[in-house]
Amino acid sequence: MTVVPPAPLPVPLPPLAARARTVGGSPVRDILAVTARPEVINFAGGLPAPELFDAEGIAEAFRAVLAEDAGRALQYSTTEGEPALRAALAGRTAARGLPTDADDVLVTTGSQQALSLLAAALLEPGDTVLVEDPCYLAALQAFGLAGARIVPVPGDEQGVDPVALEELVLRERPKLLYTVPTFQNPTGRTMPAARRAAIAEVAERCGLWIVEDDPYGELRFEGEREPWIASHEGAAERVVLLGSFSKVMAPGLRLGWLRAPAGLRRACAVAKQAADLHTPTVNQLAAARYLADRDLDAHVARVAGVYRERRDAMLAGLPEALPAGSTWSRPEGGMFLWARLPEPYDTTALLPRVVRHDVAYVPGAPFYAGTPGPSTLRLCFVTQTPEEIGEGLRRLGEGLRAL
């Protein structure tokens, strides 16, 4: 009798990298998937208002580029970016008070990629990164995926506390500080000029890279523009300035950039070669053509005017919508408003029940690298009209009162 040996058991596949197992997805993306029903008034997203895109102007720029030099537009490009776009970005940066040449600029596939490139160029697993508290979620993801140890810096309504920053730098020996000093995500707060100067001085005195992310700075409704941290004396060689067209032109273009000292910029270019070779050529050339043919500043001013009306509509409705004892920010620009409910409200636990009233927000807890604020939440005020905002806040108040 022939004995058939049992089939061998399949050998398990090697596991995912530890960083992929330990870094979770974006809670905001998860919330958006849950609240995708069209009847939901969604204050959870960070999406610019699509009806305000200059679709015709962007389409015309693409048509011109493809009609005049399709071979170049559809071809591979340099890793650093198309010269015409880099020159235009350098000119806009210099006009705002920070002397910049085209060679100082690296074009990225959205400013989110810039964070990944900087993490690859600067961070070893276990290195310490200092962040605001609360902090932009996707930055926490990017640094966490690099294996960084993320430490929050105490602050107040004006942003990072320079004294606390210096104490942490001396104790923790971090590689970098990440900050969104203008219309911060999620709080909407803006760091005043004196605070920016103090932070620049700490970085110079203690030896620290600063990553200054500025995706919202052009969306100012009121008040005076604050200077970039990078523009302070002694800061230019230790500050990386990030910018993006996502909030002022269109996020679908996936166009961002970083301005950095030469050595770090070259390291980021090498990391980009490994990531995607280069940002899409046709998108870069179309953006450069748009900047040449259209008045982006005038377009941004129109968008900011609409966003101001929407911010005001949200501010007007919050006293009725939120429970007594709540507090909230009054941003001078950007896209977000930050609120804190009284104890014992827990906005994460409450969200599923509030969504039953066809309205959504983002709980504040995921934005914290340290101890979360369970009663906090972020509201995006730019995607809906004032009338929709009023109705959404009515639903939010109804949902909270029902609890």
Order of alpha helices (4+ residues) and beta strands (2+ residues): alpha-alpha-beta-alpha-alpha-beta-alpha-beta-alpha-beta-beta-beta-alpha-beta-alpha-beta-beta-beta-alpha-alpha-alpha-beta-beta-alpha-beta-beta-beta-alpha
